[in-house]
Amino acid sequence: MPAHPSREPLLFQAGASEPGRIFAASVAEATFAATPSIEAAMELRRCLQQKATEHGRSEEDVRVLPGLYFFISNTFEEALQMYQDAHKHITKEQRYSSIERIIGLDLREYELHKKLTSEILPDQNQSVRSKTHADLLMKYISQHEPKIEQLLKRPEVIHSEHWVVIGPPEQVVDEIIEWFNYGAMDGFIALPGGTPQSMDLFFEKVIPLLVEKDLFRRNYTGKILREHLNN
């Protein structure tokens, strides 16, 4: 078969475990990882930039593209209701089970208003299904000391470890800009949530607003993905 115009395909790596980071930094052009907070994304991007230079590459050679799980409506209240409706089928027992599966911690015996601290966390060297997801949840508990009722609502617990954005288009754009200005991402991978209206508003409002702020291209200057990624 004739070669594709881009010659070698772009390599995208998924995950933020230590082996995944080393692999991404050494060969990938971009990484797609769960980063539910701006702090997690900034830490991942700094780490990959450092590891890229250790492998003889430049900091710009590997890009961080968080998953952007969005729920967009005309008002924040409508968007929040959309988010809640999308996950209302997940029972309290399923949420407890999710926490237990991710970090090996059974919280059923405690009151919902109990505040969690790092002291309650299990041994971090224990075997877990996904070290990336376990690290995210344990860091959240250590840094924010949430109540159990707050933890049960976390994206990591309801099977969405990605960056969740809820609100009207202008608010979504503001949060995207904040992440970009803080150096938490090089771009994002859009993950539509909620109703078709949410995706419609993303294309009809969010993207045009990003274009106005010179944060998204007005035209495609190339014909292949590699050219798009570099611009």
TAPEPE-V811980 format. One record per residue. N is the residue number from 1. PHI is phi in whole degrees, 0 to 359 (999 if undefined). Layout:
<<N,PHI> <N,PHI>>
//
This chain:
<<1,999> <2,292> <3,291> <4,290> <5,306> <6,279> <7,61> <8,290> <9,289> <10,291> <11,250> <12,250> <13,250> <14,242> <15,114> <16,229> <17,291> <18,299> <19,299> <20,295> <21,294> <22,297> <23,297> <24,298> <25,294> <26,273> <27,224> <28,278> <29,273> <30,205> <31,232> <32,247> <33,223> <34,284> <35,225> <36,291> <37,226> <38,295> <39,295> <40,296> <41,291> <42,296> <43,297> <44,297> <45,295> <46,298> <47,297> <48,294> <49,297> <50,295> <51,292> <52,298> <53,294> <54,294> <55,262> <56,79> <57,251> <58,268> <59,297> <60,276> <61,287> <62,237> <63,253> <64,260> <65,238> <66,296> <67,283> <68,255> <69,267> <70,246> <71,231> <72,242> <73,213> <74,287> <75,227> <76,297> <77,299> <78,294> <79,293> <80,296> <81,297> <82,298> <83,297> <84,295> <85,296> <86,292> <87,238> <88,292> <89,286> <90,276> <91,287> <92,298> <93,296> <94,295> <95,290> <96,301> <97,296> <98,296> <99,299> <100,296> <101,290> <102,284> <103,236> <104,72> <105,242> <106,263> <107,253> <108,296> <109,280> <110,263> <111,288> <112,297> <113,273> <114,295> <115,273> <116,264> <117,231> <118,297> <119,296> <120,274> <121,290> <122,286> <123,302> <124,287> <125,268> <126,291> <127,285> <128,229> <129,295> <130,221> <131,294> <132,301> <133,290> <134,296> <135,298> <136,299> <137,290> <138,291> <139,294> <140,298> <141,296> <142,296> <143,275> <144,246> <145,45> <146,283> <147,282> <148,301> <149,298> <150,286> <151,297> <152,295> <153,262> <154,296> <155,305> <156,300> <157,280> <158,260> <159,68> <160,217> <161,278> <162,274> <163,294> <164,256> <165,238> <166,232> <167,148> <168,287> <169,307> <170,298> <171,290> <172,297> <173,297> <174,300> <175,288> <176,299> <177,296> <178,300> <179,299> <180,295> <181,294> <182,277> <183,75> <184,268> <185,197> <186,254> <187,177> <188,208> <189,251> <190,286> <191,236> <192,298> <193,234> <194,83> <195,267> <196,303> <197,301> <198,298> <199,291> <200,301> <201,294> <202,299> <203,282> <204,276> <205,239> <206,294> <207,299> <208,301> <209,294> <210,293> <211,296> <212,301> <213,267> <214,60> <215,250> <216,215> <217,299> <218,273> <219,216> <220,272> <221,265> <222,235> <223,242> <224,234> <225,300> <226,301> <227,293> <228,291> <229,295> <230,276> <231,234>>
//
